[in-house]
């Protein structure tokens, strides 16, 4: 299926690794011009090199700390100039506030929630100027159920789901669609679950057992849905959260 993404201009936060990196690479393969941001200059350059391999599109990578409003404004200006505007914004970054301490709450609110709000506000003039404006927020399956060991993270992701509906209602009149993806536990190189397979094999095994298909999610499972929601094929979908978890929330143990 031709997703008609060639020539689209895409900004992806947290695009230097994991789901963000795979999503950026997939957009580039579809012919989209891509800008990614992250807080690690070394991984950004490596990601840019990986994305550019075999893809004749414009690529941009910029340092950006989503806790700093000025940094967001500067990055968006640079990204829009580099790729010629913005059609699609993917808010993918998390602060990693996985506990319930006050520091976890601060990270989750300042990065997951306010980072998304700030990034969207900065990109909005460019999205309004586009004929294909689209925002995808990334939540988590943790937003759908109690998360006693990740209270701040789960609450922040639930807030993103509500924010998505509010943004969709606000921006529909400007022709901008807003949707959300809630991934299940996803394993990728250097990611949390790959580390847990070594550091905490009991947790890894017990979590693996929650998947009725007998495996963790993969990057491509999530990035495929990203591309679909960003494409004209999904042009009549807005204000929705799509749970992409391979049935993990069904409560069926393997």
Secondary structure by P-SEA (a helix, b strand, c coil): cccccccbbbbbccccccaaaaaaaaaaaacccbbbbcccaaaaaaaaaaaaccccbbbbbbbbccccaaaaaaaaaaaaaaaccccbbbbccccccccccaaaaaaaaacaaaaaaaaaaaaaaaaaaccbbbbbbbbcccccccccccaaaaaaaaaaaaaaaaaaaacccccbbbbbbbbccccccccaaaaaacccaaaaaaaaaaccccccccaaaaaaaaaaaacccccccccbbbbccccccccccc
